[in-house]
Amino acid sequence: MKSLTLQDPKTFDLPNKEKVSNVIKLFQSEDKEQFIKSYQELNNTDKFYAVATCVYYFTDVKMARQMFLEELREDLRTLKLLNKPKGKDLHFGYEYKGYAYDKEIMDKISLDYFEVK
């Protein structure tokens, strides 16, 4: 499985709303096998938005661990680095503070953006 690649979130294309919404719904339904399978088929942009949205909105830690901590461990590490670089220079060409500091990116991490309830 190809992991989420470290990339400046400002350089991502627009996410495929249908694909990302489907992956988020599978995560919420706790269908781990289908969630992982569908997630693996996403491109790097869609993986970022799918996993960031799932992480941002989950409410049950036990369920979240069951759903993706083992299989997506590397992607979660990359996501954490993208959100909290803690002084690391990620070589994006500017002082990057994390995607949570960018309103445009955070607006796309909204469940409303993906029409998921």
Stockholm file with secondary structure:
# STOCKHOLM 1.0

chainA/1-117         MKSLTLQDPKTFDLPNKEKVSNVIKLFQSEDKEQFIKSYQELNNTDKFYAVATCVYYFTDVKMARQMFLEELREDLRTLKLLNKPKGKDLHFGYEYKGYAYDKEIMDKISLDYFEVK
#=GR chainA/1-117 SS CCCCCCCCGGGCCCCCHHHHHHHHHHHHHTCHHHHHHHHHTSCHHHHHHHHHHHHHHCCCHHHHIIIIITTTHHHHHHHHHHHCCTTCCCCSSSCCCCGGGCHHHHHHTSTTTTTCC
#=GC SS_cons         CCCCCCCCGGGCCCCCHHHHHHHHHHHHHTCHHHHHHHHHTSCHHHHHHHHHHHHHHCCCHHHHIIIIITTTHHHHHHHHHHHCCTTCCCCSSSCCCCGGGCHHHHHHTSTTTTTCC
//
